[in-house]
């Protein structure tokens, strides 16, 4: 990567919908240069996808929590670390509410989660507490998102049921199973 690639990525992060022509003008290079550099950035996995930024509050996701999950010790050593990573992946894959999951140096799983309301949050915690591998959880309320809205995902089934008709046309079209699972993911 050179200075042009860095400027190109910064411009796309600011506005992923900008045209190649405008990018070329702003970076003072040819449009073909932008095209080829974007292709190289995608091929090298530096640029994974073009995406959107969702305002979680506007789609009804008003409660945000930071969860630290401590698992029960299984065995000592490498298997504990592997189990922690596996369980973190399970939590992030199993629950749409979990936006971010990572294993910390403190041997806990740290998750950022979002919810429509207190009932949604209470149901999530009750289900999570049923898991026999969880020893304890520490939960912190996140009251105001100052930076990081790119982290939020748009998942239709997370919307309040009364809001679904407002934004989506319920014209009875059949959806295949793949469409139900699709999401627009927001990464940071």
C-alpha positions, 0 to 999 in steps of 0.5 A: 500500500502506498499514499494513494491507496491510503487516501483511497481507503480514507475517501471510501470510508467517508463515502463508499458511494462516491464515483470512480470519477470523483475519487480520481479527481479528488486524488488527482489520478486517472479513473483507470488507476482508481479502478485497478487499485480498488481491484488490487485492494479487494484481491489482497483482502484489504478491502472486504466489502462496501457497506452502510452505517446504520443508526441503531436507535432509528431502527428500534435498537435502543439498549446497548450492553457490554457483557463479560462472560466467564466460562467454567474451567474445563481443563488446564492449558491450551484446550481452555483457550480453544474452548473460549474462542469456540464459545465466543464464535458460538455466541456471536453466531447464535445470537443476532443481538451480539454485534462484537465478540472477542476473547480478552487476556483476562480469559473472558469473552467480551461482547457488545450487544444491542436490544429493542427493549428491556424485555428483549434484553431480559429474554436474551440474558435468561437464555444465556444463563441457561448455558451450563458452560457459563460461570458468571457475567458482568454487564455494563450499560452503554448509554450513548454511542459516541463512535462506533455506529459502524459496528451495528448490523441491520438484521430484519428480525431484530426490528420491532414487529410493528415497525416492519411494515413501515420500512418493508413492503409485505406484499406476500412475495415468497422468500427463499431461506437464503434471503432470510439469513442475509444481513447487511453487516457493519464493520469497524 
